[in-house]
Amino acid sequence: MRAVAYIFIVLLAGCNVPASEPDTAPVATSIDEENLLSSATEKRAGLIENLELYQSDPDNPSANGWWNQAVAMLGREDMLGTGERSFDDPSSFVCEPDTPGDAINQLVELARAHSLVIINEHHAMPGHRVFIRELALRLKDEDFTHYAAETLSPMVEPTGSTPVRTDEGYYTADPVMARLISDVRAAGYTLVPYEQRGDQRALEDAPLEQQINAREDAQTSNLIDAVLGAAPKTKLIVHVGHSHVAELPVHGTPWMAARLKERTGIDPLTISLTACRAPGEVPVLSTRAVNASGEARPMFTDVMVGLPLPELEDGRPTYRAALGDRPVAVPVPLLPDAEPVVIEARRAGAPLYQEPVDRLYLAPGEMLPLMLPPGRYDVMSFNAAGTVAGPAEVMVSE
């Protein structure tokens, strides 16, 4: 097993007496099956296109960054690290633990003094979503009721126990993110989309600073409109990417968490997963991170959590096994022949517009395993145009 270094690209897109929570939940817009199937094909094709864009033009900065997100969503964390590092690659700094103890337990204790928790992720590190899932499920026992994420689309079903559809979010293309969304919804959270809408964007040719300001203002306003304006005492988790978690300005720019605090007067518990890595094999809570030269990293949040860099076994991350997934060989008829394919495993009988339980990009000659929890699955292979082969039935025993 070996540790893997990761990289990232910054994405731009992105009163009465209050009740304890909003009176009504956001209502998802229905969409017909034909459009759902089309959106699923387009999402898969987009991932393949982003991967191939870098392969054909590795010097293109945009292609470089999209590669990392694409391979992470396609189950190929062994391929990360090809592109350039980013300013917030947590492998560059090590978190110095404040006190010994379980990081989740420590965060739950801190969260008891707050109604608003904002936690970030690295978009090319699906393992961050495993940690956020565990924290969210623990905070449900502390009366947290709403979960907001920048990935969620207006089509998201706010409540219920249904598996995630491909139109419910962008990062849900990562099966780990889809599992997070499905599990928190099934646990009783109300899901809240708050991403910038098209009518809230700056002009395409606007300077970068204007584009950032437009997105941060939009996200702030949308969270207030959706939840906190009518019910500021709502116990809410906001799952963001990278700098949106910053409670203090970054290089002079206030990001979403800072704007939300200023406009609502609510003091959030802000948690960064992207600032530093754990010094060992378990997550640690920290307020100090240093690099190899002993330089301390500036803090823009209340606390940082250092997670161990994921390890791989047979090309797949071991945190999947910790979730209860088991390695399963891809059925031979589905293996790539003349061109790369994307292998997808869904619960038996699930429609193709449901996010897969696992998704795996394979080039000819590659034979990495799927990672699946016990159950019965339909496994298929795809290219950008659609189905290549399958379904093949796979049974994973207890």
N, C-alpha and C positions, 0 to 999 in steps of 0.2 A: 504494500500500500504506500501511496505517496501523497504529500500535500500538494495542492494546486493553487497557484496564484491567479488572481482575478483582476479584471479591468472594467471600465465603465465609460459610457458616453452620457453627458448631461442632455436630457431631453427637454425641449420646449414644446409645448403644444402648439410644465407645463402650465306705554306698555301697561299690559294688564298684569295682574298677579300671575306669575308663571306656573304652569303645571310642572310636574316632575319629569315629564317627557312629552313629546308632541302629541296632539290629539289624534292626528292621522298620519299614517305611514305613506311614503311616496308610492305611487301606483305605477307599475311598469306597463309600457305600451305593448300590446300583443303584436305578434308578427307571424305571418303564415309560414308553413313548413318549407315551401319552395325557397323563400327568401332566407330562411335559416340554413338550409343546405348550401345555398349559394355563398352565404357569409362564411360558412365553415371552410369551403373550398378556397375562398379568397384569402382567409387568414393563413391557411397552410401554404398557399402559393406565395404569400408575402414573406413568410419565414424562409422559404427556399430561395426566393429572390434575394433577400438580404444576405443570406449565406453565400450565394453564388456571386453577388456583387463584389464582396471582398476577395473571393478567390480569383476573380478576373481583374481586379484593380486594387491591390492591397495598399497602395499609396494614397488612396482616396480617404481623407479623414472621416467622412460620414460613413463610408462603407466599413471602415475599421471598427467604429463603435457599434454599428448595427450587427456586425458579425458576432460580437460577444453576447448580445441579447438573444440573437437567433440561435446560436449553438446551445445556450443555456435552456431555452424553451424546447429545443429539439433533443434534450436528453444527453448532450455531448459535452458535459463539463470537463471532460478530458481534453477538449480542443480549446478551452479558454486559455488566455495568456498569449495568444498569437499577436494580438494587437497591442497598441501602446497603453501604458498605465494612465490612470487618471489621478486627479488631485485627491480624491477620497478613496483610493484603494486601501482598505484596512490592513493589508499585509505589510504596509510600510511602517506602521506604528504598533507598539505593544501596549496594551492596557495594563496599568499597575493596579491590582485589586485593592479597593479601599479596605474591605474587611473580608475574612473568609466567609463562605456560605454559598447557598444555592442562589444563582442570579434571578431566577424566576420568583422565588420566595421573597427576595429582597425587593424586587420591583412591585410585587403585590402589596407589600407593606407600605412602600412609598405611595402607591396609587390610592391607598385608603384616604389620604389627605387631599385628593383631587377628584374632580368630576370629569376632567378632560385629560386624556393621555394621548400624546402624539409620538409615534415611533416611526423611524425610517428604515429603509432597506436599500441594499445595493441591487439594482435591477438585473445584474448578471450573476447573482448569488441566490439561487432558489433555497439554499439552506437557511437564509434569513427568514423565509416564510414559514419554515418549520418552527422556529423560535417564536415568531409572532403568533402563530396558531396556538401554541401552548400557552402563551401569555394571555391571549384573548379568552381562551376557554377557562383559565383560572380566574380572570376578572369577571366572568359571568357570575361566579359565586359571590362577587363583591358588588352585585347589583348594577354592573354595567349593562346597558340595554341596546346601544347603537354602535354599529361598526361602519366607518366611512373609509373608502379607499379611492385613491386617484385613478385606479384602473377601472373602476366600475362604470358601466355605460348607463344611459337613461333606460335601457331595456332590462335592467336587472330586476329580478323578482325580489322585493324587499324582505319577504318572510317566506317560511315554508321549509320543507326538507328535500326539495328536488335537487338533483345533480345540476351542475353548472352548464349552461349552454354557451356556445362559442360567441354569441352576440352580447353576452353579459359583461364583457370586459376585454381589454387588450392583453394584459399580462396573464389572464386566465389560460392563455395558450400554454403556459407552463403548468403541467399537471400538478405540481406541488401547490401552486397558487390556486388552482381550481379546487384542490382538496381543502385548502384553508377557507376559501369562500363558502364551499358547501358545508363544511363542518361548523363554522360560526353561525351560519344561517340556521342549520338544523338545531344548534344549541339554543336558539331563541333570540339571537340578535336581529335587529332590524338593520338592513343594509342601506347605506346612504351614498348615492353617487354625488360627486361635487366637482368633477373636472370642468375646466374651462370649456364653454360652448363656442361654437363658431362665431356667434355675434359678439363675443367678448374678447376676441383676439385683436391684437395690434395688426396693422397692415403688414403684408408679407415682407416688404422691403424696409420695414421699420428697424431702427438700430436694436441691437441685442438687448440693451437695457430696457427699452420700451416694451419689447416682447416679454421679458421677465416680469416687469411691473404689471403688465396686463394680465398675465397668468396668475400671479400671486394675488392680485386684487380680485380676480374672478373666483378663484378657489375660496378665498376668505368670504366673499359675499355669498357664494353658493352654500357654504356650510351654515352661515347665519340664516339664510333664507330657508334652508331645509330643516334645521333643527334648533340652533342656539338662539335665534332671534325670538321665537315664540316660547321656547322652553330652555332657558340658559342653565338650568340645574340638571339637564340630561346628562347621564353618565355615558360618555362617548369616547370611543377609541378611534383615532384618525391614523390610518396607515399610509405613509407617504414615501416618496423616493428622495434620497439624498438631501439637498439643502433645504427643502421645504420644512424640515423639522426645526430649523435654526430659530431659537428664541431671541437671539441677538443678531444684528446685521452682519452679513458676510461680505467683506470687501466693500462696506458702505451701503449694501442693499438689504433692506428688510424683506425677509421671505415670509411665506404664508403663516407659520406659527407665530412670528413676531406681530404680524398685522392682525391676526385673530385675537391675540392677547390684548393688543391696544384697543381694538374696536369693541370687544365684548367685556373687557375687564376681568376675564377669567384667566387665572394663572394655571397654565397646563403643566403637567409632568412631561418633559421632553426627553426622549431617549434616542440616542444615536447608535445604530449598529454598524455604521460605516466608517467610524473614526479610527478604530484600532482592532487588533486581533487579540485573542486570549494568549497568555504566555504558556499555557499548557493545553490539556485536552478537554477542559470544561469551561463553559461560559463564566465570565467574571464581570462584576459591576465595578465601575471605575470613574474617577474624576481626574485622572491624569494618564496621559499616553505619551510615550517617548519613542523616538526612532533610534537607529543604531548609533547615531552621534550623540545621543543623550538629550536632544532637543525636544522640548515639550510641545505637543500639538495644541493650538488654541481651541478652547471649548466654546461651543455655541448652543449647548443644551444643558439641561440639569445634570444628566448622567450619560455615561457611555457604557455600552456593553461590548466586551470583546468576546467574539465567538471563535472557536478553533477553526482554522482553515480546513475545509472538508478533505477527507481522504477518499481515495478511489480503490475499488476492488473490481477487477475485470472491467475497468473503464467506467463503472457506475459509482455514485457517491454512497458511502456507507450510512449516511443519515437516512437513506431510503429504507435500509434494513432495520434501522432503529424505529421506523414508523410501522414496522410489521410487514414490509414488502419482501418478496422472495425473488431471487434471480430465476428467470425462466427463459429458456432458449427460444429464439424466434423460429417459428415453423419453417422448415427448409423451402417449401414452395414460395414463401414470401421474401426470401433473401434476394438482394439486388443482383442483377445479371449484367446488363450493359450500361446501366446508369444508376446513380444514387436514388434511394427511395426513403420515404418516411414511414416507419412502422407505427401503427397506432392500435392500442388495445383498449376496448370498451367493454363494460359489463355486457354479458350476453343479452341480445335483444335491444340494446340502447341505440337510439338513432345517431346518425353521423353528425348531427349538429350538437351533440353533447360532447363536452370536452373529454378527451380520453383519460384513462387512468394512468397510462404511460404513453409517451411519444418518443421515438428514437430514430435519428437520422443515421443511415448506413450507406456507405459506398461499397461498390463491388469488392468482395474479399473480406469485409469486416463482419464480425459475428458477436457483437456485444449483446448481453442479455437484456431482456425486459425486466423491470422491477414491478411486481404486482402483489397486492395482498391476496389472501385466499379467496377463491371464488371462481366463477366460470366466465370466460371472456371470448369475444369475437375479435380476432386480430386481422388487420388488413394492411396492405402496403399501398402507398400513394406517391405520385409525382405532382408537379405543379398543376397538371391538367386534370388530375382526378385519380380514380382507382387504377392500380396496376394489377393487384392480385388479392384474393381472399373473398370472403372471410374464411379463416381457419379457426376452429374452436380450440381453446386452451383451458385446461382445468388446473387450478392451483389448489392443492390440498391444504388442510389445516396443519 
